[in-house]
Amino acid sequence: MPRSRSRPCSHPRLLHLDRTLDELDTPPWPPAPPDATALVTKVHALRRRPLSTLTPADLRTLLAQDVALPYVLPLAVALLLDDPLLDAYFYEGDLLLAALDRPTSAWTPFPDLAADLSATLATLPRDALAELPPGSAATIDRFTTRHSA
């Protein structure tokens, strides 16, 4: 059975967990327009919450929308190092694939996190990847090849 976590994210090297993305990733965004989609409204609201309150599902949403990646990516990796196939919202491994699908440039400031995640992924048995969407194994292989120590 897939595991889903709703606990806040924490990691010893992460700072400013009491602050919001609007405070850290300036300039702050204006309120979502009244006719905005549910996704746009959600992302705007997530930017106003303290980082410590963001759930894996929130992080997955922000990653998929490429929002404040310098702040969101380390939070996601902190969770993924503990549980690489974490079911954030849609399916087991959805947070992982959202993180791995980010542009290579998003990982440039975090070579140590990328190497740690790559090492963690290299230990996953191939059968653990069987339930992931098609193409996931190739995505994981590309990432581990690019970021292995």
C-alpha positions as CSV (number, residue, x, y, z in Angstrom):
1,M,0.0,0.0,0.0
2,P,1.5,3.4,-0.9
3,R,2.5,5.6,1.9
4,S,1.5,9.2,2.0
5,R,2.9,11.7,4.5
6,S,1.2,14.8,5.7
7,R,3.8,15.8,8.2
8,P,5.7,19.0,7.7
9,C,9.1,18.9,6.1
10,S,12.2,19.4,8.2
11,H,15.9,18.9,7.6
12,P,18.8,20.1,9.8
13,R,20.5,22.1,7.0
14,L,17.3,23.8,5.9
15,L,16.9,27.4,7.2
16,H,14.1,29.8,7.3
17,L,11.4,27.1,7.7
18,D,9.3,29.7,9.6
19,R,9.3,32.0,6.5
20,T,7.1,31.9,3.4
21,L,8.1,31.7,-0.3
22,D,6.8,35.2,-0.8
23,E,9.3,36.4,1.8
24,L,12.2,34.4,0.5
25,D,11.6,34.3,-3.3
26,T,11.0,38.0,-3.9
27,P,9.2,39.9,-5.1
28,P,6.0,38.6,-3.4
29,W,3.3,37.5,-5.8
30,P,0.1,39.5,-5.9
31,P,-3.1,37.8,-4.9
32,A,-4.4,35.3,-7.5
33,P,-6.9,36.9,-9.9
34,P,-10.5,36.3,-9.2
35,D,-10.9,34.3,-12.4
36,A,-7.8,32.1,-11.7
37,T,-7.8,28.4,-12.0
38,A,-7.9,26.3,-8.9
39,L,-4.2,25.4,-9.5
40,V,-3.1,29.0,-9.8
41,T,-5.1,29.9,-6.7
42,K,-3.5,27.0,-4.8
43,V,0.1,28.0,-5.8
44,H,-0.5,31.6,-4.8
45,A,-1.8,30.4,-1.4
46,L,1.1,28.0,-0.9
47,R,3.6,30.8,-1.4
48,R,2.0,32.5,1.7
49,R,2.4,29.5,4.0
50,P,5.5,29.0,6.2
51,L,7.8,26.4,4.6
52,S,7.5,24.2,7.7
53,T,3.8,23.7,7.0
54,L,4.2,22.5,3.4
55,T,3.2,18.9,2.9
56,P,4.7,16.5,0.3
57,A,1.6,17.1,-1.9
58,D,2.3,20.9,-1.6
59,L,5.9,20.4,-2.6
60,R,4.9,18.2,-5.5
61,T,2.6,21.0,-6.7
62,L,5.2,23.7,-6.4
63,L,7.9,21.6,-8.1
64,A,5.6,20.7,-11.0
65,Q,4.9,24.4,-11.5
66,D,8.6,25.3,-11.2
67,V,7.9,27.7,-8.3
68,A,10.7,28.8,-6.1
69,L,12.8,25.8,-6.9
70,P,15.9,27.0,-4.8
71,Y,13.7,26.7,-1.7
72,V,11.3,23.9,-2.7
73,L,13.8,21.4,-4.1
74,P,15.8,21.0,-0.9
75,L,12.6,20.4,1.1
76,A,11.5,17.7,-1.3
77,V,15.0,16.0,-1.3
78,A,15.0,15.9,2.5
79,L,11.8,13.8,2.3
80,L,13.0,11.7,-0.7
81,L,16.2,10.7,1.0
82,D,14.1,9.1,3.7
83,D,11.5,7.6,1.4
84,P,12.4,7.9,-2.4
85,L,9.0,6.5,-3.6
86,L,6.9,8.6,-1.3
87,D,3.3,8.9,-2.4
88,A,2.8,12.7,-2.1
89,Y,-0.6,12.8,-3.8
90,F,-1.2,10.9,-7.0
91,Y,0.9,7.7,-6.8
92,E,3.9,6.2,-5.2
93,G,7.0,8.1,-6.5
94,D,5.1,11.2,-7.7
95,L,7.2,13.6,-5.6
96,L,10.4,11.9,-6.8
97,L,9.4,12.2,-10.5
98,A,8.4,15.9,-10.0
99,A,11.8,16.6,-8.5
100,L,13.7,14.6,-11.2
101,D,11.8,16.3,-14.0
102,R,13.1,19.7,-13.0
103,P,15.6,21.3,-15.3
104,T,19.3,20.4,-14.7
105,S,19.9,24.1,-13.9
106,A,17.6,23.7,-10.8
107,W,20.0,21.2,-9.4
108,T,23.2,23.3,-10.1
109,P,23.1,25.0,-6.6
110,F,22.7,21.6,-4.9
111,P,25.3,19.2,-6.2
112,D,25.5,17.5,-2.8
113,L,21.7,17.0,-2.6
114,A,21.7,15.7,-6.1
115,A,24.5,13.3,-5.4
116,D,22.8,12.1,-2.2
117,L,19.6,11.5,-4.0
118,S,21.4,9.8,-6.8
119,A,23.1,7.4,-4.4
120,T,19.8,6.7,-2.7
121,L,18.1,5.9,-6.0
122,A,20.9,3.6,-7.0
123,T,20.1,1.4,-4.1
124,L,16.4,0.9,-5.1
125,P,15.7,-2.6,-6.4
126,R,14.4,-2.5,-10.0
127,D,11.2,-4.2,-9.0
128,A,10.4,-1.2,-6.7
129,L,10.1,0.9,-9.9
130,A,7.7,-1.5,-11.6
131,E,4.6,0.4,-10.5
132,L,5.9,3.9,-11.6
133,P,4.5,5.4,-14.8
134,P,6.2,4.4,-18.1
135,G,9.5,6.1,-18.7
136,S,10.2,6.5,-15.0
137,A,13.1,4.1,-14.9
138,A,14.8,6.0,-17.7
139,T,14.2,9.3,-15.9
140,I,15.8,7.9,-12.8
141,D,18.7,6.4,-14.8
142,R,19.4,9.8,-16.5
143,F,19.4,11.5,-13.1
144,T,21.6,9.0,-11.4
145,T,24.1,9.0,-14.3
146,R,24.3,12.8,-14.3
147,H,24.6,13.2,-10.6
148,S,26.5,10.2,-9.3
149,A,29.5,11.0,-7.2
